[in-house]
Amino acid sequence: MDKREQWLLTFGEMCEWVSTLRTIQRELWLQPIAEGKWSIGEIISHFYFWDRFIYNDRLLKLESSDFNQANVEVMNKNASDYARSGISREELISMFIQSRKEICHFIQSLPGQRYEEPLKIGDNTITIEKYIVGMNEHDHHHKKQVKSFLKNKALVQE
């Protein structure tokens, strides 16, 4: 299996896992997973906001190399506020899955050699490959947090 197929598989598995969150108890959706941490809803909104940024401000701008710097704190606050804005769990999960599918379609359409071309973002240089690897690591980090929270609530059996 090549890198692209592995990334698509991993992103697909993430969509499937997020979809299972439709069945958790409603009162847990916006309950912080630990003191000072986000809720499950905020984490999914966080995924969605970052996916939109990556798609619109990175992937779609590859040809122009006109990359905006991400304001991490503002984006994360906006994601948290959005999750608490009254948007339904179903709608937010569907939005995340759709945004991730857009990224998957883009990955499928991009010529393989583009994955290792350096991209200059501010003072940093990164490749699309490293960006995608970072997305997967980021997904895994938050997924692990959510699974631990749900396990502690005796809602998930390992």
C-alpha positions in Angstrom: 0.0 0.0 0.0 1.5 3.4 -1.0 1.5 6.5 1.2 -1.5 8.0 -0.4 -3.6 4.9 0.0 -2.6 4.7 3.7 -3.5 8.3 4.3 -6.9 7.8 2.7 -7.5 4.7 4.7 -6.6 6.5 7.9 -8.8 9.5 7.1 -11.6 7.1 6.2 -11.2 5.3 9.5 -11.3 8.7 11.3 -14.6 9.6 9.6 -16.1 6.2 10.6 -14.9 6.7 14.2 -16.3 10.3 14.4 -19.6 8.9 13.0 -19.9 6.5 16.0 -20.0 9.6 18.3 -23.6 10.1 17.1 -24.6 7.5 19.6 -23.0 8.9 22.8 -25.3 10.3 25.5 -26.3 13.9 24.6 -25.2 15.2 28.0 -21.6 14.1 27.2 -21.4 15.9 23.9 -20.5 19.3 25.5 -19.1 18.0 28.8 -15.3 18.8 29.1 -13.3 15.5 28.8 -11.2 16.7 31.7 -10.7 19.8 33.8 -9.6 22.6 31.5 -10.1 20.5 28.4 -12.6 20.7 25.5 -15.7 18.6 25.2 -16.2 16.0 22.5 -18.3 18.5 20.5 -15.5 21.1 20.7 -12.9 18.6 19.6 -15.0 17.6 16.5 -15.5 21.3 15.8 -11.7 21.8 16.2 -11.2 19.1 13.6 -13.6 20.7 11.3 -12.2 24.2 11.6 -8.6 22.9 11.0 -9.8 20.8 8.0 -11.4 23.9 6.4 -8.2 25.9 7.0 -6.0 23.1 5.6 -8.2 22.7 2.6 -8.9 26.3 1.8 -5.7 28.0 2.9 -3.1 25.3 2.1 -4.2 22.7 -0.4 -6.2 25.0 -2.7 -3.4 27.5 -2.7 -0.5 25.1 -3.6 -0.1 26.7 -7.0 0.0 30.3 -5.8 2.1 29.6 -2.6 0.1 32.4 -1.0 -0.2 30.9 2.4 -1.8 32.7 5.3 -0.4 32.2 8.8 -2.8 30.3 11.0 -3.8 32.1 14.2 -4.1 29.0 16.3 -5.6 30.6 19.3 -8.3 32.4 17.4 -9.1 29.4 15.3 -9.4 27.1 18.3 -11.5 29.6 20.2 -13.8 30.0 17.2 -14.1 26.2 16.9 -15.0 26.0 20.6 -17.6 28.8 20.4 -19.1 27.2 17.3 -19.5 23.8 19.0 -21.4 25.6 21.8 -23.4 27.9 19.4 -26.4 25.5 19.3 -25.3 23.5 16.2 -26.5 20.0 16.4 -24.2 17.1 17.0 -25.5 15.5 13.8 -24.8 18.6 11.7 -21.3 19.1 13.2 -20.3 15.5 12.6 -21.6 15.6 9.1 -19.7 18.8 8.4 -16.5 17.2 9.7 -17.0 14.1 7.5 -17.7 16.2 4.4 -14.6 18.4 5.0 -12.4 15.4 5.5 -13.8 13.8 2.3 -12.9 17.0 0.4 -9.3 16.6 1.6 -9.3 13.0 0.6 -10.5 13.9 -2.9 -7.8 16.5 -3.2 -5.1 13.9 -2.0 -6.4 11.5 -4.7 -6.1 14.1 -7.4 -2.7 15.4 -6.6 0.3 14.0 -8.5 2.5 11.9 -6.3 5.6 14.0 -6.7 3.8 17.0 -5.2 3.8 15.3 -1.7 7.5 15.9 -1.2 7.8 19.4 -2.7 8.7 21.9 0.0 6.2 24.6 0.9 7.3 27.8 2.5 4.8 29.1 5.1 6.2 32.1 6.9 9.6 31.2 8.2 8.9 27.4 8.0 9.2 24.9 5.3 7.1 21.8 5.2 5.9 19.2 2.6 2.4 18.1 2.0 3.4 14.7 3.2 4.6 16.1 6.6 1.4 18.1 6.8 -0.7 15.0 6.3 1.4 13.0 8.7 0.8 15.8 11.2 -2.9 15.7 10.6 -3.0 12.0 11.4 -0.9 12.5 14.6 -3.3 15.3 15.6 -6.3 13.1 14.9 -4.8 10.3 16.9 -4.0 12.5 19.9 -7.6 13.8 20.2 -9.2 10.5 19.4 -7.2 8.9 22.3 -8.4 11.6 24.6 -12.0 11.1 23.7 -11.8 7.3 23.9 -10.2 7.6 27.4 -13.0 10.0 28.5 -15.7 7.6 27.2 -14.0 4.6 28.7 -13.9 6.4 32.1 -17.6 7.0 31.7 -18.0 3.3 31.1 -19.4 3.9 27.6 -16.8 2.2 25.5 -15.4 -1.2 26.1 -11.9 -1.8 24.8 
